[in-house]
């Protein structure tokens, strides 16, 4: 069995050889392009191996070169994965630092809120005590007023008349007692 390229073999064999792969339209996506080119090159290599060192048609060589150049161009336009990995690593480090700073700020805020809550409780307690003291003072003031209202009025200014003094059992001012004071004798 001969594998001649689409013509009658010179050895007299009339069998047709396996045809060479046809030209290809290379896909836009890089991985699909690489997969298609790999298959095309593998099929072409198999045909070359079977054709027993016969010349490869120029259109196949052109298709292989075009596919390879197009793929190389796509690879060169694609970002280097090392650059992407470095960028992601930097972003991860920055995110970790920001998370740490955020945690510190949140902890400080939590402590400040806790302190504020303690201050508020203390102020409420002081306010309640102040209100209770004010209410107690108000009650005492009312009691004192009630006691004053119950007391007989006292004349503070001017002299008391003799009649008023006699009625109260007191001496009028400016009068002297006619009673003698007994002298106290010490007993031995």
C-alpha positions in Angstrom: 0.0 0.0 0.0 1.5 3.3 -1.1 0.8 6.7 0.3 1.2 9.0 -2.7 -0.2 12.5 -2.6 -3.4 12.5 -4.7 -1.9 11.0 -7.9 -1.2 7.6 -9.4 1.9 6.1 -7.9 4.9 5.6 -10.1 5.2 2.2 -8.8 2.0 1.2 -10.6 -0.2 1.4 -7.6 -3.6 2.9 -8.4 -4.6 3.6 -4.8 -5.0 7.2 -3.8 -3.0 8.5 -0.8 -4.6 10.2 2.3 -5.2 13.8 1.3 -3.2 16.7 2.9 -5.1 18.7 5.5 -7.1 21.6 4.1 -6.4 25.3 5.0 -8.0 26.6 8.2 -9.6 29.7 9.5 -7.9 30.4 12.8 -10.3 31.2 15.7 -9.9 34.5 17.5 -9.7 33.1 21.0 -6.1 32.1 21.8 -6.7 28.7 23.4 -9.0 27.6 20.5 -6.4 28.8 18.0 -3.7 26.9 19.8 -5.9 23.7 19.8 -6.8 24.1 16.1 -3.2 24.8 15.1 -1.8 21.9 17.1 -4.3 19.5 15.4 -3.5 20.9 12.0 0.3 20.6 12.5 -0.1 17.0 13.9 -2.2 16.0 10.8 0.3 17.6 8.5 3.2 15.8 10.2 1.4 12.5 9.9 0.9 13.1 6.2 4.6 14.0 5.8 5.6 10.8 7.6 3.3 8.7 5.3 4.3 10.5 2.1 7.9 9.1 2.3 9.8 12.3 2.1 7.9 13.8 -0.8 7.7 17.6 -1.0 5.0 19.3 1.1 2.7 21.5 -1.0 3.3 25.2 -0.7 -0.3 26.0 0.3 0.1 23.7 3.3 3.4 25.4 4.3 1.7 28.8 3.9 -1.3 27.7 6.1 1.1 26.4 8.8 3.2 29.6 8.8 0.1 31.9 8.8 -1.5 30.0 11.7 1.8 30.0 13.7 2.5 33.7 13.1 -1.1 34.6 14.0 -0.9 32.6 17.2 2.5 34.2 18.1 1.0 37.6 17.6 -1.9 36.8 19.9 0.5 35.5 22.5 2.6 38.7 22.4 -0.6 40.8 22.9 -1.6 38.7 25.9 -0.5 39.9 29.3 2.4 38.1 30.8 1.0 35.8 33.6 3.9 36.7 35.8 3.0 40.4 35.6 -0.6 39.5 36.4 0.4 37.3 39.3 2.7 40.1 40.7 -0.1 42.6 40.4 -2.5 40.3 42.1 0.0 39.7 44.9 0.5 43.5 45.4 -3.3 43.9 45.5 -3.7 41.1 48.0 -1.0 42.7 50.3 -2.7 46.1 50.0 -6.1 44.6 50.8 -4.6 42.8 53.9 -3.1 46.0 55.1 -6.3 47.9 54.6 -8.2 45.2 56.4 -5.8 45.4 59.3 -6.1 49.2 59.5 -9.9 48.9 59.3 -9.9 46.4 62.1 -7.9 48.9 64.3 -10.2 51.8 63.4 -13.2 49.6 64.3 -11.7 48.5 67.6 -10.9 52.2 68.5 -14.5 53.1 67.6 -15.9 50.3 69.7 -13.8 51.3 72.7 -14.9 55.0 72.2 -18.5 53.9 72.1 -18.0 51.8 75.2 -16.5 54.8 77.0 -19.3 57.1 75.8 -21.8 54.6 77.1 -20.1 54.5 80.5 -20.1 58.4 80.5 -23.8 58.5 79.6 -24.7 56.0 82.3 -22.7 58.0 84.8 -24.4 61.3 83.7 -27.8 59.6 83.9 -27.0 58.5 87.5 -25.8 62.0 88.5 -29.0 63.5 86.9 -31.2 61.1 88.8 -29.5 61.8 92.0 -29.7 65.6 91.3 -33.4 65.3 90.5 -34.0 63.3 93.7 -32.1 65.8 95.8 -34.0 68.7 94.2 -37.3 66.9 94.9 -36.2 66.3 98.5 -35.2 70.0 98.9 -38.5 71.0 97.4 -40.4 68.7 99.9 -38.4 70.2 102.8 -39.1 73.7 101.5 -42.8 72.9 101.4 -42.6 71.5 105.0 -40.8 74.6 106.2 -43.4 76.8 104.6 -46.2 74.8 106.2 -44.5 75.2 109.6 -44.0 78.9 109.1 -47.6 79.2 108.1 -48.7 77.5 111.3 -46.5 79.7 113.6 -48.1 82.8 115.1 -46.8 86.0 113.6 -43.9 87.6 115.5 -43.5 91.3 115.8 -39.9 92.1 115.4 -39.8 95.8 115.2 -40.9 98.4 117.7 -41.6 98.1 121.4 -44.2 95.9 123.0 -47.0 97.6 124.8 -47.4 97.0 128.6 -50.7 95.3 128.0 -49.3 92.9 125.5 -46.3 92.2 127.7 -48.6 91.6 130.7 -50.8 89.3 128.6 -47.8 87.3 127.5 -46.2 87.3 130.9 -43.2 89.3 129.8 -41.8 92.7 130.8 -42.3 95.5 128.5 -39.1 96.9 127.1 -37.8 99.8 129.2 -39.5 98.6 132.4 -37.8 97.2 135.3 -39.0 94.4 137.5 -40.2 95.4 140.9 -39.4 92.1 142.4 -36.2 91.7 144.2 -33.9 89.0 143.3 -33.0 86.9 146.3 -29.4 86.5 146.9 -28.2 83.0 146.8 -26.2 82.1 149.8 -23.8 79.4 149.6 -24.2 76.7 152.2 -21.2 75.1 153.8 
